[in-house]
Amino acid sequence: MRKDPHRVLVVGAGRMGALRAQDLSRDPRVGQVVITNRSPARASALADRLGAQVLDWDRIADAEVDAVVVTPATSVHEEVLTAVLPMGRPVLCEKPIALTLSDTQRMIDLAARHGSAVQVGFQRRFDAGLRAVHERIATGGLGTLYALRLLSHDHQPNEPAFIASSGGIFRDLHVHDLDLVAWLTGSPVASVFATIAVRGHEQYAVRHATAAGEVPDGDVALVHAVTRSGVQVSIHGARHDARGHDVRLEAFGSQDSLSAGLTERTPLMSLDGAAPGGRPYTGFVDRFREAFRAETSAFVDLIEGGPNPCPPQAALDSLRAAVACELSVLRGLPVTVEAVATQGD
């Protein structure tokens, strides 16, 4: 028997709120999208474009909805989650749940107390190429997995206001890569050795306060990670790529070698072969637009009782690995992820 169309609240009317609301409004299983934002005018403008309803911000906790999507700035996540998790409804929360381990754990515990399923917005898990690599690894198509190489390059540097509240390159950018490593290999990241530098954009020459001390940010970073199962991983990140937005992965095994993200739109010039075509990716939404759409669809599956494709423990585990990267930078040594205490952030 077909279920009644769902009523879903989207909290936030910025870029991610608009994207989620658009995809939900196009899903035939969703009958009504409700939008709220601190700025009523912004919520109304988005609602008018999509034929959605508007809810006052101060009525979030009383919303009569079947599910909630949390899209505002990370600094607001805890406030919103504290209001909506007691509803006991499914929640899709953009990554990260929170910038600290202790706050993340607190939200996970709150969700568990009220029976709220929380899907974390790690959209890379829904990218077609990355999912194909995951399938090959899981079914033994690569044989013994030797190593992974990941690359994450933003196209344009961030504004100073974003940098100050981002938590730094490991918590903001590489948390995606660290989640991918655990998901692809089926094994958590066990240890990391990380370096960071400011090579071209001085606005990243800031420090972020943590329990372990002030951690430097940077526009480039490099992480050597090893999973519990022994897979060695190289992760390279940059906050600027002159040609475009570039997220790629290579996987090497005893039976095959694979890549994901290397397409005609990859912003990379080849000097000894066929070069990628024009129109490189301009940003993360452009690079992962179809992945976001698939992720939102999977959330509607979750509303209907389907499996959770990205539970909140994934957010905690990847954030713990990101904190380990920060400690490695501070100490100049490898750090065991398991040794990072929840309060040590």
C-alpha positions as CSV (number, residue, x, y, z in Angstrom):
1,M,0.0,0.0,0.0
2,R,1.4,3.4,-0.9
3,K,2.2,5.7,2.0
4,D,0.8,9.2,2.2
5,P,3.1,11.9,0.7
6,H,5.6,13.1,3.3
7,R,5.8,16.6,4.8
8,V,9.5,17.6,5.3
9,L,10.9,20.6,7.0
10,V,14.1,22.2,5.5
11,V,15.9,24.3,8.1
12,G,17.9,26.9,6.3
13,A,17.4,28.7,3.0
14,G,21.0,29.2,1.8
15,R,22.7,27.2,-0.9
16,M,22.3,23.8,0.7
17,G,18.8,24.5,1.9
18,A,17.8,25.5,-1.6
19,L,19.4,22.4,-3.1
20,R,17.7,20.0,-0.6
21,A,14.3,21.8,-0.9
22,Q,14.5,21.6,-4.7
23,D,15.3,17.8,-4.7
24,L,12.6,17.1,-2.1
25,S,10.0,19.1,-4.0
26,R,10.7,16.9,-7.1
27,D,10.4,13.6,-5.2
28,P,6.9,12.2,-5.8
29,R,7.0,10.7,-2.3
30,V,7.1,14.1,-0.8
31,G,3.8,16.0,-0.7
32,Q,4.9,19.2,1.0
33,V,8.2,21.0,1.7
34,V,8.3,23.4,4.6
35,I,11.1,26.0,4.8
36,T,12.3,28.0,7.8
37,N,15.2,30.4,8.1
38,R,16.2,33.1,10.6
39,S,15.5,35.6,7.8
40,P,11.8,35.2,7.0
41,A,12.2,37.0,3.7
42,R,14.8,34.5,2.6
43,A,12.6,31.6,3.5
44,S,9.6,33.2,1.7
45,A,11.7,33.8,-1.4
46,L,12.8,30.2,-1.6
47,A,9.3,28.9,-0.8
48,D,7.8,31.0,-3.5
49,R,10.1,29.5,-6.1
50,L,9.3,25.9,-5.1
51,G,5.7,26.2,-4.1
52,A,6.7,25.3,-0.5
53,Q,5.3,26.5,2.8
54,V,7.0,28.8,5.4
55,L,7.4,28.1,9.1
56,D,8.5,30.7,11.6
57,W,12.0,30.0,13.0
58,D,10.9,30.0,16.6
59,R,8.3,27.2,15.8
60,I,10.9,24.6,14.7
61,A,10.4,22.4,17.7
62,D,6.6,22.4,17.2
63,A,6.6,21.6,13.5
64,E,4.1,19.0,12.4
65,V,6.3,17.2,9.9
66,D,7.5,13.7,9.1
67,A,11.2,14.5,8.8
68,V,13.7,17.4,9.0
69,V,16.7,18.5,6.9
70,V,19.3,20.6,8.7
71,T,21.3,22.8,6.4
72,P,22.4,26.1,8.1
73,A,25.9,26.9,9.2
74,T,27.6,24.4,11.5
75,S,27.5,26.8,14.4
76,V,23.7,26.6,14.3
77,H,23.5,22.8,14.0
78,E,23.4,22.1,17.8
79,E,20.6,24.6,18.3
80,V,18.5,23.1,15.6
81,L,19.2,19.5,16.4
82,T,18.4,20.1,20.1
83,A,15.0,21.4,18.9
84,V,14.1,18.7,16.4
85,L,15.7,15.5,17.7
86,P,13.1,15.1,20.5
87,M,10.4,14.8,17.7
88,G,11.7,11.3,17.1
89,R,11.6,12.0,13.3
90,P,14.3,11.1,10.7
91,V,16.8,13.9,10.3
92,L,19.2,14.6,7.5
93,C,22.0,16.8,8.8
94,E,24.7,18.3,6.6
95,K,28.2,17.5,7.8
96,P,29.5,18.0,10.3
97,I,26.9,17.4,13.1
98,A,29.1,19.7,15.2
99,L,32.7,20.9,15.1
100,T,33.8,19.2,18.3
101,L,33.8,15.5,19.3
102,S,32.0,16.2,22.6
103,D,29.2,18.2,20.9
104,T,28.9,15.5,18.2
105,Q,28.6,12.8,20.8
106,R,26.0,14.8,22.7
107,M,23.8,15.1,19.6
108,I,24.2,11.3,18.9
109,D,23.1,10.5,22.4
110,L,20.1,12.9,22.1
111,A,19.0,11.2,18.9
112,A,19.3,7.8,20.5
113,R,17.2,8.8,23.5
114,H,14.4,9.9,21.2
115,G,14.7,7.3,18.5
116,S,15.6,9.8,15.8
117,A,17.4,8.3,12.9
118,V,20.1,10.8,11.8
119,Q,21.6,10.6,8.3
120,V,24.8,12.6,7.9
121,G,25.4,14.5,4.7
122,F,28.6,12.9,3.4
123,Q,27.5,13.3,-0.2
124,R,30.6,11.7,-1.7
125,R,29.2,8.3,-0.7
126,F,26.6,8.8,-3.3
127,D,28.8,9.8,-6.2
128,A,28.4,7.3,-9.0
129,G,32.2,6.8,-9.6
130,L,33.0,6.5,-5.9
131,R,30.1,4.1,-5.4
132,A,31.5,1.9,-8.2
133,V,34.9,1.8,-6.5
134,H,33.2,0.8,-3.3
135,E,31.3,-2.0,-5.0
136,R,34.5,-3.3,-6.7
137,I,36.4,-3.3,-3.4
138,A,33.5,-4.9,-1.5
139,T,33.0,-7.7,-4.0
140,G,36.7,-8.5,-4.3
141,G,37.2,-7.0,-7.7
142,L,40.5,-5.4,-6.8
143,G,41.8,-8.5,-5.0
144,T,44.0,-7.5,-2.1
145,L,43.6,-3.7,-1.7
146,Y,47.1,-2.2,-1.7
147,A,46.6,1.5,-1.3
148,L,44.3,4.5,-2.0
149,R,45.1,8.0,-3.2
150,L,42.6,10.8,-2.7
151,L,42.7,14.4,-3.8
152,S,40.4,17.2,-2.8
153,H,41.0,20.7,-4.3
154,D,38.6,23.6,-4.0
155,H,38.5,25.9,-7.0
156,Q,38.4,29.3,-5.2
157,P,39.7,30.2,-1.8
158,N,37.2,30.8,1.0
159,E,36.3,34.2,2.4
160,P,38.0,35.1,5.8
161,A,34.6,34.9,7.6
162,F,34.1,31.3,6.5
163,I,37.7,30.4,7.4
164,A,37.4,31.7,10.9
165,S,34.3,29.5,11.6
166,S,35.3,26.4,9.5
167,G,37.3,24.6,12.1
168,G,40.2,24.3,9.7
169,I,41.1,22.2,6.7
170,F,41.0,18.9,8.4
171,R,37.6,19.3,10.1
172,D,36.0,21.1,7.1
173,L,37.6,19.5,4.0
174,H,39.4,16.3,4.8
175,V,36.7,15.0,7.1
176,H,35.1,14.0,3.7
177,D,38.2,12.1,2.7
178,L,38.6,10.4,6.0
179,D,35.0,9.2,5.9
180,L,35.5,7.9,2.4
181,V,38.6,5.9,3.5
182,A,36.6,4.1,6.2
183,W,33.6,3.6,4.0
184,L,35.6,2.3,1.0
185,T,37.8,-0.1,2.9
186,G,35.3,-1.2,5.5
187,S,37.9,-0.4,8.1
188,P,38.4,2.7,10.3
189,V,41.4,5.0,10.1
190,A,43.8,3.8,12.7
191,S,46.6,6.3,12.5
192,V,47.5,9.5,10.6
193,F,50.6,11.7,10.0
194,A,49.6,15.1,8.7
195,T,51.4,18.3,7.5
196,I,49.9,21.7,6.6
197,A,51.2,24.9,5.0
198,V,50.2,28.3,3.7
199,R,51.6,28.4,0.2
200,G,49.6,31.2,-1.6
201,H,46.7,32.6,0.3
202,E,47.5,34.4,3.5
203,Q,43.9,34.5,4.7
204,Y,44.5,30.9,5.8
205,A,47.4,31.9,8.1
206,V,45.0,31.7,11.1
207,R,44.9,29.4,14.1
208,H,41.9,27.5,15.5
209,A,41.5,27.0,19.2
210,T,41.2,23.4,20.4
211,A,41.6,21.6,23.7
212,A,45.0,20.5,22.6
213,G,46.1,24.1,21.7
214,E,45.9,26.4,18.8
215,V,46.0,24.5,15.5
216,P,47.3,26.2,12.4
217,D,45.1,26.3,9.3
218,G,46.5,26.3,5.7
219,D,45.7,26.3,2.0
220,V,47.4,23.0,1.4
221,A,47.6,19.8,3.5
222,L,48.9,16.3,3.2
223,V,47.8,13.2,5.2
224,H,49.3,9.8,5.3
225,A,46.7,7.5,6.9
226,V,46.6,3.8,7.6
227,T,43.4,1.8,8.2
228,R,43.0,-0.8,10.9
229,S,43.1,-3.4,8.2
230,G,46.5,-2.1,7.0
231,V,45.6,-0.2,3.8
232,Q,47.9,2.8,3.3
233,V,46.3,6.0,2.1
234,S,47.6,9.3,0.7
235,I,45.3,12.4,1.0
236,H,46.1,15.7,-0.6
237,G,44.1,18.8,-0.1
238,A,44.2,22.4,-1.5
239,R,42.0,25.4,-0.9
240,H,42.7,26.7,-4.4
241,D,42.9,25.1,-7.8
242,A,43.5,27.4,-10.7
243,R,41.7,25.2,-13.2
244,G,38.6,24.2,-11.2
245,H,37.1,22.0,-8.5
246,D,38.9,18.7,-8.4
247,V,38.0,15.6,-6.2
248,R,39.4,12.3,-7.4
249,L,40.4,8.9,-6.0
250,E,42.7,6.1,-7.2
251,A,42.5,2.6,-5.8
252,F,45.3,0.0,-6.3
253,G,44.9,-3.7,-5.7
254,S,46.4,-7.1,-6.6
255,Q,43.9,-7.6,-9.4
256,D,43.1,-4.1,-10.7
257,S,43.7,-0.4,-10.5
258,L,40.8,2.1,-10.6
259,S,40.0,5.8,-10.6
260,A,36.9,7.8,-9.8
261,G,36.5,11.5,-10.6
262,L,38.8,11.5,-13.7
263,T,36.4,12.7,-16.4
264,E,36.3,15.1,-19.3
265,R,35.5,17.8,-16.7
266,T,38.5,17.2,-14.5
267,P,40.5,20.4,-14.2
268,L,43.8,19.0,-15.1
269,M,46.1,19.6,-18.2
270,S,47.7,16.5,-19.6
271,L,51.1,17.2,-21.3
272,D,51.6,13.7,-22.7
273,G,48.2,12.5,-23.8
274,A,44.5,13.3,-24.4
275,A,43.6,16.3,-22.3
276,P,40.2,16.6,-20.5
277,G,37.6,18.6,-22.3
278,G,36.3,22.0,-21.5
279,R,33.9,23.2,-18.8
280,P,35.7,22.1,-15.7
281,Y,33.9,21.7,-12.4
282,T,33.4,25.1,-10.8
283,G,32.6,24.1,-7.2
284,F,31.5,21.2,-4.9
285,V,27.8,21.5,-5.9
286,D,28.7,21.4,-9.6
287,R,31.0,18.4,-9.0
288,F,28.5,16.5,-6.8
289,R,25.1,17.7,-8.0
290,E,23.9,14.2,-8.9
291,A,25.3,12.8,-5.7
292,F,23.3,15.3,-3.6
293,R,20.2,14.3,-5.5
294,A,20.8,10.6,-4.8
295,E,21.6,11.4,-1.2
296,T,18.3,13.3,-0.7
297,S,16.4,10.4,-2.4
298,A,18.1,8.0,0.0
299,F,16.9,10.1,2.9
300,V,13.3,9.8,1.7
301,D,13.9,6.0,1.7
302,L,15.0,6.4,5.3
303,I,11.7,8.3,6.1
304,E,9.9,5.3,4.7
305,G,11.7,2.8,6.9
306,G,14.7,2.1,4.7
307,P,18.3,1.7,5.9
308,N,20.4,4.6,7.0
309,P,23.2,5.0,4.4
310,C,25.3,7.2,6.6
311,P,24.6,7.0,10.4
312,P,25.9,9.6,12.8
313,Q,28.7,7.4,14.1
314,A,30.4,8.0,10.7
315,A,30.5,11.7,11.6
316,L,32.1,11.0,14.9
317,D,34.7,8.6,13.5
318,S,35.7,10.9,10.7
319,L,35.9,13.9,13.0
320,R,38.0,12.0,15.5
321,A,40.4,11.2,12.6
322,A,40.5,14.9,11.6
323,V,41.3,15.8,15.2
324,A,44.1,13.2,15.1
325,C,45.5,15.1,12.0
326,E,45.5,18.3,14.0
327,L,47.4,16.6,16.8
328,S,49.9,15.2,14.3
329,V,50.5,18.7,13.0
330,L,51.1,20.1,16.5
331,R,53.4,17.2,17.5
332,G,55.1,16.5,14.2
333,L,54.5,12.8,14.7
334,P,52.0,10.1,13.7
335,V,48.9,9.9,15.9
336,T,46.8,6.9,16.7
337,V,43.1,7.8,16.2
338,E,41.9,5.5,19.0
339,A,43.9,7.6,21.5
340,V,42.0,10.8,20.7
341,A,39.5,11.2,23.6
342,T,36.0,12.6,22.9
343,Q,36.8,15.5,25.2
344,G,40.2,16.1,23.6
345,D,38.9,18.4,20.9
